[in-house]
Amino acid sequence: MLAALYYLNQAMTADSIQNELQAIRNASLYRSLRRVENDQGPTLMLDGREVINFSSNNYLGIANHPALAEAAKKAIDRYGCGSGASRLISGNMTLHEELETKLAAFKGSEAALVFNSGFQANTGILSTLAGDGDAILSDALNHASIIDGCRLSRAKTIVYAHGALHQLEEGLKQVTSARRKLIVTESIFSMDGDEAPLGGIVELAEKYDAMVMVDEAHATGIFGTNGAGVVAKLGLAERVAVQMGTLGKALGGFGAYIAGSCALRELLINRCRSFIFTTSLPPAVMAMAIAAIDLVEREPERREILWKNCRALQEGLKNLGFSPGESQSPIMPIIIGDVTKCMQFSERLLEKGVFAQGIRPPTVPPGTSRLRITLMATHTRDHIDRAIEAFRQVKEKS
Ligand SMILES: Cc1ncc(COP(=O)(O)O)c(C=O)c1O
């Protein structure tokens, strides 16, 4: 009898999962994993064929740099592989603190704290800093981890139109009685590559007594004179309460950080659930990040080459009649609109050896499906010319 109930329950579960999968397929939103068989360079062995990689956030091309690999190996030899526990138990190792000291100096902040991923950082910080009785004002194009952080916090959340300072101000006027007000924005938007109006945001925050949190996931390592990000580039470090960024994109490793005051660091250590209740990052990952920051500071020429590559591809695509955006960032969206057409365009490029991932809802708003092209400092002129030629051929046939 029990066994029969068990099998009935299994069958019903399988049916409901299949139904949901079919609905995803029907909406052309079905996703599957592609397999990379080599290291993360400008070319990839993708599902058995060589393609030029225009779909990575490894903007400086250092994810496979020997200096990072060497640092990781040495850390394993000295400290072993795992950290064994969360930071507040026995997992707070020398390298965590060394990296945090380095990050604070890099970002020009009083203190820094490392997180296991950007997703965990955003959900954790927002739900620590805001709760019942507080208000969060969030840009409409903020990343899923910020959206989820707002939801988790239970604070009143006002979503303002992308980059619209007047709407942000209207929102701030609506929440004057909130206990704490927090404005959250990305500095370089992950799917559009444009820059937030941080100067205006900071001014509004000061006018309405709000805190500012900036997600520098796509700016860390590549903006500002030392690569610290857009906040540093604009000289706003002292006026932004929380700078968050990732170690897994331009820094080529894994994990995330926040930079801010010592008090913020202390509060997160005491209250932030995604910091407290998780095993800390292993020593090798910390050592890689330390080596990556050294590289970023020591080799500004990587950023110069990246910008040169961006200009070359942007110009080539514009000459073909595409609109890759005007902003200077390594993220170039080519908006196609329709989901099916977008994925077809991406597949046709892939057939020509160019990997430019199609991005669909819910990652981007409905009707704005796009190819998200990303540049790396390690792309050569030949890679860029071959991409432009592939775009020309696919456009001609579509
Ligand atoms: C803007 C932004 N914030 C946060 C994250 C999450 O970072 P991580 O990949 O380290 O979890 C991403 C990653 O895609 C992102 O684009």
The ligand as an SDF file (V2000), in Angstrom:
LIG
                    3D

 16 16  0  0  0  0  0  0  0  0999 V2000
   25.1320   43.0120  -11.5060 C   0  0  0  0  0  0  0  0  0  0  0  0
   25.4050   41.6830  -10.8980 C   0  0  0  0  0  0  0  0  0  0  0  0
   25.3630   41.5610   -9.5690 N   0  0  0  0  0  0  0  0  0  0  0  0
   25.5970   40.3840   -8.9750 C   0  0  0  0  0  0  0  0  0  0  0  0
   25.8960   39.2530   -9.6970 C   0  0  0  0  0  0  0  0  0  0  0  0
   26.1340   37.9570   -9.0040 C   0  0  0  0  0  0  0  0  0  0  0  0
   27.5070   37.7210   -8.8640 O   0  0  0  0  0  0  0  0  0  0  0  0
   28.0730   36.2460   -8.7530 P   0  0  0  0  0  0  0  0  0  0  0  0
   28.1820   35.7140  -10.1350 O   0  0  0  0  0  0  0  0  0  0  0  0
   29.3910   36.4000   -8.0690 O   0  0  0  0  0  0  0  0  0  0  0  0
   27.0950   35.4730   -7.9360 O   0  0  0  0  0  0  0  0  0  0  0  0
   25.9800   39.3320  -11.0810 C   0  0  0  0  0  0  0  0  0  0  0  0
   26.3230   38.1240  -11.8540 C   0  0  0  0  0  0  0  0  0  0  0  0
   25.9760   37.8260  -12.8930 O   0  0  0  0  0  0  0  0  0  0  0  0
   25.7020   40.5800  -11.7090 C   0  0  0  0  0  0  0  0  0  0  0  0
   25.7130   40.6980  -13.0320 O   0  0  0  0  0  0  0  0  0  0  0  0
  1  2  1  0
  2  3  1  0
  2 15  2  0
  3  4  2  0
  4  5  1  0
  5  6  1  0
  5 12  2  0
  6  7  1  0
  7  8  1  0
  8  9  2  0
  8 10  1  0
  8 11  1  0
 12 13  1  0
 12 15  1  0
 13 14  2  0
 15 16  1  0
M  END
$$$$
